[in-house]
Amino acid sequence: MILTRIQVKTRCLALVTGIAGIVAISLSLLCSLSALAQVPTLADGPVLIGPVLDGKMTQGSLIRGKTEAGVKIWLNGKAIDVSENGDFVFGFGRDAPLSHELKWQYPAHSENANSAASAKDKQSIATFSKELTLSKREYDIDRIEGVEQKYVSPPEAVLARIRQDNREIAKARRNQSQLKDFLSDFILPAEGRISGVYGSQRVFNGEPRRPHFGLDVANKVGTPVIAPAGGIITLTHPDMYYSGGTIIMDHGFGVSSTFIHLSKLDVEVGQRVEQGDKIGEIGATGRVTGPHLDWRINWYSERLDPALLLADFDVDANAKTNTGTKSAASKK
Ligand SMILES: [Zn+2]
C-alpha cells in the first residue's frame, strides 16, 4: 500500500475488560504494523488484533484496512464488506464530519478467548469500537462576479440528457465486485500540468456551484490516458453533456475511477485492464475551457480525493490558495 505509515497517526488504544479475569487487549488500530509485535497475548486464548488502517485520516480520504479473516466491520453503524483475507476499504467525502465510529466483531472462534464467560459476555468481549478523528481540510473558494446566467444554469433542453448521464454514472459506481485492485498503489493516469484539485469551488454571482471533485491534468488533445491501477471497465460513453468522453473503471469493493473529457476511448465495458494500460486520450469534450483529463475516485457514491492515493503527490503544494474575488472578464 502506498499511503505510508508516516501519514498514519501512531496512536494505540489499550482496552481492559474485566470479565472472569482481566483481559488486556492492545488494539493496533492506527498503529504501524511493527507495533503488532507488542500486542500482549491472552493467558489462555488467541491474540486479538484490531484492524490496521492505512490512509490519511482527513476529509476526502480513502482508507484501506486489514483485519483477521472473518472479522465483521461497521463504519457509523453501516456494515462494511470485508474480503475473505480480511481486506476492507471505506472513504470520507469532501465535507465529511470529523468524528466516525469504527466497530468490529471477531468471529465465533475468537470468542473462545474466555471459555468461562457467558454467551452474553462472549459477545461483549468480541465486539469493539473506536472513534476515528479526521483532520479538517481547507478548500480553494473562487468567487467570480458578472457571469452571464446562461452559463450558470444549463439550458432546459439538455436537462433530460443530464439526468440520463447521471443515472448511468450512479449505476456504474454502485457496482459491487470482489476485485482487489483497490489494494494496489495508484499512479497518475496522464502526464501534464496539474490544473485543478479536489474540493475547490467556484461561486458565480454569489451562488456556490458544485465543488470540483477531480484531479485535473492539462495536456494537449491525444495525450495518452492510462489505468492508475488495475480494474474492469464498467462504463464508457463517447459524449456526456458535462463530462464528454467518459470511462468508469471498477477497482473493487466500491472503489472506482472516473475519467472525463476524453477525446478517444480505447476500452469497452467488461474489459480487464492492468495498471499502465492505455485506456483513452485526453480531450476537451463536455463542458470544458481547454483540453485536460479530470480523474475522479469514488467509494460508491462518496467522492474522494485522487491525489491522496498517489505516493509522491504533495496535496498541499498543489492546492491553490487563491480566495480572492475575480471578475468574469479576467477569468474568461
Ligand atoms: Zn476537472
Residues whose N, C-alpha, C, O or C-beta is under 5 A from the ligand:
A	BS01	ZN	G196 G214 D216 D294
